[in-house]
Amino acid sequence: MKLLIANWKMNLVDHQNWLSSFDSNFNKSHINNSLKIIICPNFLQLADMSQKNSLSNRFIFGAQNVSENPPGAYTGEISVEHLLEIGIDYCIVGHSERRALGETDFIVKDKVEKLLSKKITPVICIGESFEIQKNNETKTFLLSQLELLLKDKNLNLNKCVFAYEPLWAIGKGIPADLSTIKTSISYIKKVFDEYNLSLTILYGGSVNEKNSSEILSVDHISGFLVGNSSLDGKEFANIAKNF
């Protein structure tokens, strides 16, 4: 299975124009039957778009975040139950932009548990900072982000998706070099193998229509989590055609 996930972040995208641009560059002749295209708009657009048959018949919809808490007195939060009510199938957790706001590995684990309990697929983001990468501490850091999840035997991680996003490549327009991507992805795969897990691993970080084909050639990469380039329907379609 291949996954292409659009993370629109806190951007207000005109989805009608986006869809028109996407359709102008992606038609049935380009469809890879093993490819799932998942759109993660902002929360205000998520409910509306996921309920439109014209869209839900073509795309899968995901959330950009979820609360680790149950429904209740948590002003401004969105619960797993809310996502379930509007038919959401995927949810991003642990994105670096959320971690920068204080989301810890423990909170990520709580969110994963909540999502799995409602059969919503967590897309779990991991990735190191430039300083960690520069100090050759990437493997140690990635393992630290994974350990809580891997050691919990009650979690069915086979129902999860993992996205490797080096922080120093996100939103910079320049992805990690292929050598770095290969090394990190190979290490993540090795860790999963040690736990007898066969998991979907995505790459994220300045993916665009020009570099996506080359990055897809890296062993064990099953797709992308795309930020800025997903805001343009035409460019996102061109990325999809590379699968």
Residue pairs with C-beta under 8 A, 6 or more apart in sequence:
1 34
1 36
1 200
1 222
2 32
2 34
2 35
2 36
2 222
2 223
2 243
3 35
3 36
3 38
3 161
3 200
3 202
3 222
3 223
3 224
4 35
4 36
4 37
4 38
4 223
4 224
4 226
4 236
4 239
4 240
4 243
5 38
5 39
5 40
5 62
5 90
5 92
5 123
5 163
5 202
5 223
5 224
5 225
5 226
5 230
6 37
6 38
6 39
6 40
6 226
6 230
6 236
7 40
7 64
7 92
7 95
7 204
7 225
7 226
7 227
7 230
8 39
8 40
8 41
8 42
8 45
8 64
8 230
8 231
9 42
9 64
9 97
9 227
10 42
11 42
11 231
12 42
12 45
13 41
13 45
13 231
15 41
15 45
15 49
15 55
17 233
18 231
18 232
18 233
19 55
19 233
20 233
21 232
21 233
21 234
21 237
22 233
22 234
22 236
22 237
23 233
23 237
24 233
24 234
24 237
25 233
25 234
25 237
25 238
25 241
26 237
26 238
26 240
26 241
30 237
30 240
30 241
32 243
34 243
35 223
35 240
35 243
36 60
37 58
37 59
37 60
37 240
38 59
38 60
38 61
38 62
38 89
38 90
39 49
39 55
39 59
39 60
39 61
39 62
39 230
40 46
40 61
40 62
40 63
40 64
40 90
40 92
41 49
41 61
42 64
43 63
43 64
43 78
46 61
46 63
46 86
46 88
47 86
49 55
49 61
50 56
50 61
50 86
50 87
50 88
51 86
51 87
55 61
56 87
60 89
60 90
61 87
61 88
61 89
61 90
62 88
62 89
62 90
62 91
62 92
62 123
63 78
63 83
63 88
63 90
63 91
63 92
64 91
64 92
64 95
65 78
65 91
65 92
65 93
65 95
65 98
66 78
66 79
66 80
66 83
66 91
66 93
66 111
66 114
66 115
67 74
67 77
67 78
67 79
67 80
67 111
67 114
68 107
68 110
68 111
68 114
69 77
69 79
70 79
70 81
71 79
71 81
71 82
79 114
80 114
80 115
80 117
80 118
80 120
81 118
83 91
83 115
83 118
83 120
84 118
84 120
88 120
89 120
89 121
90 120
90 121
90 122
90 123
90 161
91 111
91 115
91 120
91 121
91 122
91 123
92 123
92 125
92 163
92 225
93 108
93 111
93 112
93 115
93 122
93 123
93 124
93 125
94 103
94 105
94 108
94 111
94 124
94 125
94 126
94 145
95 125
95 165
96 125
96 127
96 165
96 167
96 170
105 144
105 145
105 147
105 148
106 148
108 124
108 148
108 149
109 148
109 149
109 152
109 155
111 122
112 122
112 124
112 149
112 155
112 160
113 155
115 121
115 122
116 122
116 155
116 156
116 159
116 160
119 159
121 159
121 160
121 161
122 159
122 160
122 161
123 160
123 161
123 162
123 163
123 202
123 225
124 149
124 160
124 161
124 162
124 163
125 162
125 163
125 165
125 204
125 225
126 142
126 145
126 146
126 162
126 163
126 164
126 165
126 188
127 142
127 164
127 165
127 166
127 167
127 170
127 204
127 205
128 137
128 138
128 141
128 142
128 166
128 167
129 167
129 168
130 167
130 168
132 138
132 141
133 166
133 168
133 180
138 183
138 184
138 187
139 187
142 164
142 184
142 187
142 188
142 191
143 191
146 188
146 191
149 155
149 157
149 160
150 157
150 191
150 195
150 197
157 195
157 197
157 199
158 197
158 198
158 199
160 199
161 199
161 200
161 201
161 202
162 188
162 199
162 200
162 201
162 202
163 201
163 202
163 203
163 204
163 225
164 181
164 184
164 185
164 188
164 201
164 202
164 203
164 204
165 203
165 204
165 205
165 225
166 176
166 180
166 184
166 205
168 176
169 175
169 176
169 205
169 206
170 204
170 205
170 206
170 227
171 206
171 227
171 228
172 205
172 206
173 206
173 208
173 228
174 206
175 181
175 203
175 205
175 206
175 207
175 211
175 215
176 184
176 205
178 214
178 215
178 218
181 203
181 215
181 218
181 221
182 218
182 219
185 201
185 203
185 218
185 219
185 220
185 221
186 219
186 220
188 201
188 220
189 201
189 219
189 220
192 198
192 199
192 201
200 222
200 223
201 220
201 221
201 222
202 221
202 222
202 223
202 224
202 225
203 215
203 218
203 221
203 223
203 224
203 225
204 224
204 225
204 226
204 227
206 228
207 215
207 224
207 226
207 229
207 239
208 229
208 235
208 239
209 229
209 235
209 238
209 239
209 242
212 224
212 239
212 242
213 242
215 221
215 224
216 223
216 224
216 242
216 243
223 243
224 239
226 236
226 239
229 235
229 236
229 239
230 236
